[in-house]
């Protein structure tokens, strides 16, 4: 467990952030300038705070020199040594579990190459490997995929998922990309103007309508955890979730493996349609019976509806006119409708 409570007064900006982060990936999410990078710089010791409490596994890190904090730090750019090949770059970080790290990140074919010959995704995998070779007790990742295009991001994401699943190292992952956060994080800290707006388990926080003003209406949506039932011949994959079975394009299930695998699916709120009765004769394949838990009216034309089915939560964004026409009310039983094609490949991991 990582415990953080850091405060720093800048010119025109105040950082005041406190949260606990369990093992696995904790995402620091928020817009540019919200204080995300300042938080991990404070945790690393690179930022001299006015007040700071950083405890890792019960060990007080205040006053511990940076080079003795046993941290791994991965930046937006790989920052590899150009005169060293990949193997020497890795060993510069140390030689802890070299074979395991090389295998985990798929680096074997790259070991004799130099940074100038690597793609952006390959370079970031090497940078991640170098950080792991130091045997860190905490890994700090400052938007490690932000400099990559979509194909390179898709290349690196499965390795980050593997690291999350095979390691018990706590990781702070800075990002303003909700698709990344939804695939990787177990815990989320939403930053706003230097403060923690919301924090908690990823699925709980993202399904809370209160998160929408901080996440933004375009990125708002719930995350469902499910089990792969099987892949159909028509290009669709069936996933059993706590809210019921849903179908997603198999292209979105690349790398998920055979039936029985556990997956996450991000369901954007703006792609969820609500109906009073079970629809008939429609093209949408995913129809989930739910009941309305909350209704949040914003200043604009939309309403955020919190939905629940068994122990699984969803949110839908509909217009105020639709909410009035359907006479939606808390406690009502309705149907949540989602087109299979509305789920993007990046939203399944």
C-alpha angles and dihedrals in degrees: 000000000000117000118197132184112159133165130184133163114217128178102285095350135080124201114203111156131156128172144131120239122200125207115294125041121334111188121216100205131182144101124296110287096026093116103259098130091040088059095054091042087054091049091050093049093243090114117061104220130202087227127007139175115177118165124175117192089342092307115126109231096186110117093013110129114248094245091055097049094088094229132154116211125194118186133201089264121046096237093202122171104258095207093056127074120233095269093053091046089053094047091050086072091051137272103266113143091341097170093046094050093046089052095044093054097036093240100142095099091049102051097101096041127097125233093252090065096050127098118235091259093049091049092052091051089053091048089051091048092050090053091050093048088068089066094238123197089205130028121208117197116187106197091310093179101040094097093052129090120236097270092049091048089052088052095054101038096076090054091052089049090051091049091051093049098043101040135066093202114124110237132195109208118192115204145142092197109099094195089060093045094048092052098044114026129086093183130028134204112193112206124204125176094338096312137094106257096179136351138178143088111348098238093046096048097044092049091054112099087213088071094061097083089054099039095041128238093266093055098036114118145116129259119226123199114211148157124251108244096182148300119264125217092242094067099266131119123210117220124187112217134174088261094051139277119320134185124225131177111273089230085068090054098057111142093014092111130209131336116304097042119131116238141173125227123193112212111197112222093226091059095056116097121197126216133182094218134028105280121237130201098014130134096229110103101196116075116162125185108227140157127230113253101172140002119205120192115205131193094260131063096283138084125207112220119198111213134190136193117179102316094332123102131205134173130213130197113212134159120267088240091057091047090052094045091051091041090226115195136172110274095028119135112230140154124256112212124198129176112229090225091057089073108087123213089246090057094064121070 
